[in-house]
Amino acid sequence: MRPPQSLLVLGGTSRIALATARRLIARRTRTVWLAGRPSPALESAASELRALGAEVRTVAFDALDPDSHETVLGKVFAEGDIDLVLLAFGTLGDQARDERDPAAAVRVAHTNYTGAVSSGLISARALQAQGHGSLVVLSSVAGERARRTNFIYGSSKAGLDTFAQGLGDALHGTGVHVMVVRPGLVRSRTMADPRAASLTTTPEAVATAIELGLRRGSETVWVPGALRVVTSALRHLPRGLFRRLAV
């Protein structure tokens, strides 16, 4: 699969999305749409990508306002074909707080799942109408099995992952490619524990994996790849044993 000439990022300030955009601009991408809530961070991201030589436009997009998605995304696709849609928005939430505040937990679910279902379906339909394109969905290894420490976030990502897989099956043979990306914990700049390095990742590593997955036409990408084996083992642990693990 050739590198995309045009890119629409849903979640325009995502570290992974911006690392991916930088990598793709260095290859072939010339037009980038950054969709997100209007903010200095969104404008700064656009300026950074423009400095790399791309034509960059920003568009106001709110995952929590699905009623607006049809209009907002329709205007983007009306400007011309989009080769790649990167669905990269999401929120981690705060597990302890969200357990005490159901409204906050619902906000996590609406952002990570409901907003993604709405914008994902609209984007997929537009890609199908133009007859080509890829939809890359940033899922998470957290969706593989519910954990005590982040089951609200993990459950929303599990729903997103299942939705994206089903959407890929529905679009098979239409010319539209759906790829699910399951990163591990993205290391922060202050995460210094070397023991975590083998099962965590960076925005740049995920961007590299996304580009490689697109070239290969992959349907699922794990970052790092070792997580596929680890999560398979964890998925089959007896529940009582899994519950006692510090995960």
Buried (B, 14 or more C-beta within 10 A) or exposed (E): BEBBBBBBBBBBBBBBBBBBBBBBBEEEBBBBBBBBBEEEEBBEBBEBBBEEEBEBBBBEBBBEBBEEBBEBBEEBBEEEBBBBBBBBBBBBBBBEEBEEEEEBBEBBBBBBBBBBBBBBBBBBBBBBEBEEBBBBBBBBBBBBBBBEEBBBBBBBBBBBBBBBBEBBEBBEEBEBBBBBBBBBBBBEEEEEEEEEEEBBBBBBBBBBBBBEBBEEEBBBBBBBEEBBEBBEEBEEBEEEEBEEEEE
